[in-house]
Amino acid sequence: MRQKIVAGNWKMNKTLDEALALASEVSNMVKDEVNTDVQVILAPSFISLTAVGKLIEGQKRLALAAQNCHHKTSGAYTGEVSVDMLKSIGVSFVIIGHSERRMYFNETNEQLAEKTNLLLQNNIRPIFCCGESLEQREKGIHIDFVKQQLTESLFHLDTNQLQKVVIAYEPIWAIGTGKTASTEQAQEMHEVIRKHIASKYGEAAAAEVSILYGGSCNPTNAPELFACKDVDGGLIGGASLKSRDFVSIVKSFSE
Ligand SMILES: O=C[C@H](O)COP(=O)(O)O
């Protein structure tokens, strides 16, 4: 199950036409240029999900992700989107717990546990984001904070379920700031995450979990980040909005 993964989180960018143009460019470049077994994931806005899904259908290296889902199955939640709805249009992954959603929409670890359960029940793989603020890092509590995020949202799962979750470590201070974690900082936290998973599920199970890095990842820094032992790819924001940059990042895995 441990795969190399590069996911593009388009956040609140791109109209429908722009999203289709970007998806088409990425799709063609991936088909022509990517020879590794990396799983490439596109996460457009809800508005563009269906159309982008149709455009990439049948492309074996490309998969569709949503940027969020609601933590309840259905009901009076105006403006929200359910896991069932996402399943009905062929979504394979959903990003949950992004720091922007935790910060602006008050998402809690408990809600993320509910989202994880619903997604796995529907055969959709969560991309579970975790990561500390600069203040937490400076206080030296970043490791405990990230471990707590994992424990509270994921550690009720059984081993089989846990292995379907993709973890994305995104230090908040590196998101959209141009300030990337050093390879040492990234590898250190990825190792902490894998060891934390191992402490509950065993080393063999932890070795199967894909752990992505996110935060100002670009074509220049991706090769050295992806070369770290416990970094299995990236969750890319800004650089995923330009097809050439995004595909260059995908190609950062040595062939
Ligand atoms: O979901 C993606 C991350 O928030 C990283 O965003 P960024 O690459 O723009 O820093």
The ligand as an SDF file (V2000), in Angstrom:
LIG
                    3D

 10  9  0  0  0  0  0  0  0  0999 V2000
   -2.2930   21.6230    0.4750 O   0  0  0  0  0  0  0  0  0  0  0  0
   -1.2100   22.1240    0.1830 C   0  0  0  0  0  0  0  0  0  0  0  0
   -0.4240   22.8140    1.1500 C   0  0  0  0  0  0  0  0  0  0  0  0
   -1.1820   23.6330    1.9590 O   0  0  0  0  0  0  0  0  0  0  0  0
    0.8230   23.4620    0.6330 C   0  0  0  0  0  0  0  0  0  0  0  0
    0.5350   24.6860   -0.0040 O   0  0  0  0  0  0  0  0  0  0  0  0
    1.7540   25.4780   -0.7100 P   0  0  0  0  0  0  0  0  0  0  0  0
    2.4330   24.4600   -1.5980 O   0  0  0  0  0  0  0  0  0  0  0  0
    1.0840   26.5630   -1.4840 O   0  0  0  0  0  0  0  0  0  0  0  0
    2.6410   25.9470    0.3780 O   0  0  0  0  0  0  0  0  0  0  0  0
  1  2  2  0
  2  3  1  0
  3  4  1  0
  3  5  1  0
  5  6  1  0
  6  7  1  0
  7  8  2  0
  7  9  1  0
  7 10  1  0
M  END
$$$$
